[in-house]
Amino acid sequence: MSYRLENLRILVVDDNAHIRQLLRAILNAIGIRAIEVAEDGIQGFDSFCRFDYDLVFTDCEMEPITGIDL
């Protein structure tokens, strides 16, 4: 069985630039190309409202909006 990972659209929301880069590299390595990143919960919420994502990775402890609140 194979999955068409290249068709997934992913949102990564984290206030740590290294984590955003790491997640993007891992996702690219498994074949995912449509990856959007946001630096905080506000920017992530804005992206989430404008686009349809298949999966969202978020940090639970961000300011001013946590990943849980997002």
Residue frames as qw, qx, qy, qz and C-alpha x, y, z in Angstrom:
[[0.000, 0.891, 0.454, 0.000, 0.00, 0.00, 0.00],
 [0.434, 0.068, -0.002, 0.898, 1.34, 3.44, -0.84],
 [0.041, -0.819, -0.433, 0.374, 0.18, 6.85, 0.20],
 [0.417, 0.645, 0.226, 0.599, 0.19, 9.99, -1.95],
 [0.459, -0.604, -0.282, 0.587, 1.95, 12.23, 0.54],
 [0.295, 0.022, 0.254, 0.921, 2.81, 14.79, -2.13],
 [0.162, -0.572, -0.544, -0.592, -0.87, 15.77, -2.19],
 [0.458, -0.650, -0.517, 0.317, -1.00, 16.70, 1.50],
 [0.102, 0.727, -0.042, 0.678, -1.09, 20.34, 2.58],
 [0.660, -0.384, -0.487, 0.424, 0.55, 20.89, 5.98],
 [0.086, -0.874, 0.072, -0.473, 0.68, 23.87, 8.36],
 [0.687, -0.135, -0.459, 0.547, 3.52, 24.09, 10.89],
 [0.202, -0.865, -0.034, -0.458, 2.99, 26.62, 13.70],
 [0.785, -0.372, -0.252, 0.426, 5.86, 27.11, 16.13],
 [0.077, -0.995, 0.068, -0.001, 7.60, 30.10, 17.68],
 [0.571, -0.550, 0.509, 0.335, 10.98, 28.34, 17.47],
 [0.488, 0.697, -0.352, -0.390, 12.64, 28.80, 14.07],
 [0.006, -0.418, 0.905, 0.079, 14.79, 25.67, 14.47],
 [0.466, 0.189, 0.822, -0.268, 11.75, 23.47, 15.09],
 [0.597, 0.653, 0.128, -0.448, 9.98, 24.95, 12.05],
 [0.327, 0.660, -0.617, -0.278, 13.04, 24.20, 9.90],
 [0.200, -0.233, 0.948, -0.086, 13.39, 20.69, 11.35],
 [0.571, 0.361, 0.647, -0.353, 9.73, 19.79, 10.74],
 [0.552, 0.710, -0.131, -0.416, 9.89, 21.19, 7.20],
 [0.157, 0.560, -0.795, -0.173, 13.00, 19.11, 6.47],
 [0.348, -0.016, 0.918, -0.188, 11.42, 15.93, 7.85],
 [0.600, 0.530, 0.434, -0.413, 8.19, 16.48, 5.91],
 [0.444, 0.719, -0.386, -0.371, 10.14, 17.20, 2.71],
 [0.067, -0.426, 0.900, 0.064, 12.18, 14.04, 3.23],
 [0.407, 0.191, 0.879, -0.160, 9.03, 11.89, 3.21],
 [0.227, 0.307, 0.725, 0.573, 7.72, 13.56, 0.06],
 [0.010, 0.837, 0.518, -0.179, 5.45, 16.33, 1.32],
 [0.426, 0.243, 0.193, 0.850, 5.94, 19.55, -0.64],
 [0.177, -0.687, -0.275, -0.649, 3.01, 21.83, 0.30],
 [0.566, -0.429, -0.505, 0.491, 4.21, 23.04, 3.70],
 [0.031, -0.809, -0.052, -0.584, 3.27, 26.41, 5.13],
 [0.543, -0.189, -0.546, 0.610, 4.86, 27.76, 8.29],
 [0.223, -0.853, -0.164, -0.443, 3.72, 30.32, 10.85],
 [0.350, 0.385, -0.541, 0.661, 5.81, 31.94, 13.59],
 [0.148, -0.025, 0.645, -0.749, 3.07, 32.20, 16.20],
 [0.213, 0.403, 0.869, -0.191, -0.53, 31.31, 16.96],
 [0.299, 0.690, 0.187, -0.632, -1.95, 34.51, 15.49],
 [0.241, 0.518, -0.599, -0.561, -0.19, 34.00, 12.16],
 [0.053, -0.007, 0.994, 0.097, -1.13, 30.31, 12.26],
 [0.306, 0.519, 0.680, -0.417, -4.79, 31.09, 12.89],
 [0.328, 0.665, -0.138, -0.657, -4.79, 33.53, 9.96],
 [0.179, 0.346, -0.824, -0.411, -3.33, 30.88, 7.64],
 [0.151, 0.169, 0.962, -0.153, -5.70, 28.24, 9.00],
 [0.366, 0.596, 0.458, -0.549, -8.71, 30.44, 8.21],
 [0.345, 0.664, -0.295, -0.595, -7.55, 31.21, 4.66],
 [0.427, 0.388, -0.765, -0.286, -6.50, 27.75, 3.46],
 [0.940, -0.177, -0.008, -0.291, -7.57, 24.14, 3.82],
 [0.054, 0.588, -0.798, 0.125, -4.91, 21.99, 5.50],
 [0.812, -0.056, -0.557, -0.165, -4.82, 18.25, 5.86],
 [0.770, -0.354, -0.386, 0.364, -2.68, 18.38, 8.99],
 [0.039, -0.890, 0.167, -0.423, -1.49, 21.04, 11.45],
 [0.727, -0.132, -0.433, 0.516, 1.61, 20.69, 13.64],
 [0.119, -0.836, 0.020, -0.535, 1.68, 23.20, 16.47],
 [0.332, 0.169, -0.652, 0.660, 3.58, 23.98, 19.65],
 [0.402, -0.647, -0.647, -0.015, 1.32, 23.80, 22.70],
 [0.426, -0.724, -0.239, 0.487, 3.13, 26.53, 24.62],
 [0.379, 0.348, 0.228, 0.827, 3.35, 29.68, 22.49],
 [0.049, -0.638, -0.373, 0.672, 2.47, 33.28, 23.22],
 [0.346, -0.123, 0.390, -0.845, 0.11, 35.08, 22.82],
 [0.856, 0.042, -0.042, -0.514, -2.03, 32.18, 21.54],
 [0.470, -0.354, 0.808, -0.009, -1.13, 28.63, 22.57],
 [0.185, 0.133, -0.861, -0.455, -1.32, 25.69, 20.22],
 [0.045, 0.373, 0.897, -0.235, -4.28, 24.40, 22.21],
 [0.224, 0.630, 0.300, -0.681, -6.15, 27.71, 21.73],
 [0.189, 0.395, -0.562, -0.702, -5.28, 27.67, 18.06]]
